[in-house]
């Protein structure tokens, strides 16, 4: 019975042809050879974590729904600079066969925001700001 379940899962799993090889256009910046420090629209970045937590500020120029992509399990909070955390409008996993573990989306107005990542499992997090 266990073998049959494993066989069924193997048949329904997507055929991966290399991690991050077939990302949608909006996520193509995730494949940068050398991510830069911090959070930037459309480009992968890295944040150093201390005790499972990392924080950075970022600026939004245009109203819209933006997502924070993360490469590992963890909590993603976004708050206006000096304000309370916003309620996310959507959250989910990254695309199949990618190293994006999750993407959490927020409706943002122009201004400066603080990204806080918590409960990270590695000493460095790969992140990217995406716009829907």
N, C-alpha and C positions, 0 to 999 in steps of 0.2 A: 504494500500500500504506500509506504514512504517513497519507494522507488518510482511508483506511478506519479505521485505528486511532484517529485523532482523532475521527471521527464516532461510533465505538463508545463511546469514553470520554464524549463529550458526552451520549449517550443514557443512560448508566448513572449519571452524576453526579446527586446530589440537587438538586432545585429549591430554591434558597435564596431566601427572601423577606426579605432584610435580615439582617445579622449579628446573632447572638444573639437573634433574634426568637422562636424556639420552643424555648427551653431547658426541660429538665425542672424540676419544682418545686424539687428539691434544689439546683439551680444558679441559680435566679432572682435571687439576690443579686448575681450577676455583672453584672447590668444597672444597678447603681446609677449615678446621674448623677455623683456625686462620691465616688469611692472614698476611704476613710480610710487613714491611714498604718498599716502593720502587718498582722498576720494575725488574722482573727476568724472564728468559725464563721458560715457563711451570708451573709457580707458581703464584697464585693470590697474589697481593700486594695492599697496600693502600697508597694513597697520601692525605695529608691534603691540603685543598683548602682555599685560602684567596681571598676574593672578586671574587670568581668564577674561580680562576686560580691556577694551581699546576704545578710544574716543578721538574724534576729529571733527573739525568744523568744515562746512562746505556752503557754497553760495548757489542760489537758484535765481536765474534772470527772467524766466518765462513761466507763467502759470501752467500747470499740467500735472499729470500723474507720473510719478517717478518711482523707480524700484531700486532697492539696494540688493545687489547680488553678493552672496557670501559662499566661501568654499568649504565650510565646515558647519557642524551643528553650533547653534548659539542663538541668543536673543538679539534682535535688531530693533533699536528704538531710535526715533527721529524726533527732535524737539526744536522749536524756534529758539534761537540763541537766547539763553537765560530763561526759557519758558518750560512748560510741562510737556511731557511726551505726547505725541499725536497718536490718534487711533489709525491703524493701518486700514486700507481699503481693500487689499487683496494680499494673499500670501500663498506660496506654493513652492514646489521643488523646481530646480533648474531643469533644462531639457534632458531627455534621456541621453545616456552616454557622455554626459559632460561632467566636469569637476565642479560645477556650480551646485552647491548643496541646497540652497534655498534663495528665493527672491521675495522680498516683502515690499509692497507698494504703498505709497502715500500720495494724497492730493496736496500739492505744495504751491504756495504763492511766492512771488519774488521776495527774497530776503536771505538772511544767513541762518543756517541750521546747525545743530550739533547731532552727529551720529554717535550713538553709544552701542557697542557690541558687548555682550556679557555671556558668561558660561561658555567661553571659547575653549576648545580642546587642544589647541596648538599655540605655540608662542608667537606666531605671526598669522595674520588673517589676510587673505586675498579678497578684495572687495571691488565693486564697480557700481557706479551710478548709471542707471538706464532710464530712458524716457519712453513712455508708451505713446 
